[in-house]
Amino acid sequence: MKALPEFRLETHFARWEFKAQYHMTASDAQSMSLSELMAMASPEDRAAFEHLWLGYTETFGAPDLLEEIAQLYANSDSSNVLCFAGASEGIFAANKILLDSDSHAIAITPNYQSHESLPLSICDTTGVPLEADDNWSLDIDRIAQAIKPNTRLVTINFPHNPTGAILPRERLDALIELCRKHGIYILSDEIFNGLGRSGTEHLPYITDLYERGLSLNVMSKAYGLPGLRIGWIACADTELLQRMEKVKHYLSICNSAPSERLALIALKNRERILARNCQIIDENLLKLNAFFARHSGLFEWRISDGSCMAFPRYLGADGVELFTQRLVQEAGVLLLPGSIYASSLTPTPTDRFRIGFGRRGIDEGLAAMDDYLS
């Protein structure tokens, strides 16, 4: 395995996330306090948390948590779920087990950097770009053209980071049939599933559709609970999960016991939490629509299909890199410039930025942007 490159997004956030006054590029929904979450707990779950033994936990995850996660899926039980310390650990384990130096992988671009950097550190990797003119959708014919005899893995991410695009169902079905024909695994990053404006139609989970599909999810994004560091992969291939568990032995070993209890409480109240988070998005999109209408000469804006982020185009003569740099330095407003999503596999947009709208308090950030632009 080759040395991994600098993780541009995390480096950028390490510098600015807790220093900028207005975090306007977050990809997670509004979080909550411990007391807010505990107010949703049943008496039994509250007691289990308060009297929790703070020892090691099972590597696969607490049995009752695995059972609750399995209920998200149509054809899974607890044996089809492996928990991780966040989604990134799951991405690492899946790539480490599925790929070797003789393999070939396919990744979409632009994307969350792990989905490109990790396969590239192991094997030959081909990028297939999403096209803005096609609503950031995936051309299945280009996937077919990229397949080689040794292709082992295709990684997708819908709702997509950073554009929020959702793949049309017929294209997902075509991708599954293509991968089934060639015996290729699909790692589907589904961490934003369930999050979006009211009426958003999300894709089914890949593990419900494909015997070689890996459904990646986490408490961080749609549920707005990144501090728990609880993620998982659901997959019909239990032998594959057992192999990934052995990779976890070298990483986190097991999950945090308090986090497992809190994740269980949240998942038991998932409909309530997702409804609350989607309502925040509805409210914030009204404000964003008004903001971009006021500055239509500087931005090209469209509402994304799902998630709580979008990828608008900046039309200013100074360019998006300088614009976002000056905006955070002079106005305290943090956005992610397109360079964060640069790829070594394909060209990626250089005139766009990621904006987030899943958290409360967006008014202050928009006011600061208004003041800066005027």
Helices and strands as residue ranges (DSSP letters): H 8-16, E 22-23, H 34-38, H 43-50, H 63-70, G 78-80, E 81-84, H 87-98, E 104-109, H 114-122, E 124-129, G 132-134, H 140-146, E 151-157, H 169-182, E 185-189, G 206-208, E 213-218, G 226-228, E 231-235, H 238-248, H 257-268, H 270-294, E 299-300, E 309-310, E 313-314, H 320-331, E 333-334, E 336-337, G 338-341, E 353-356, H 362-373
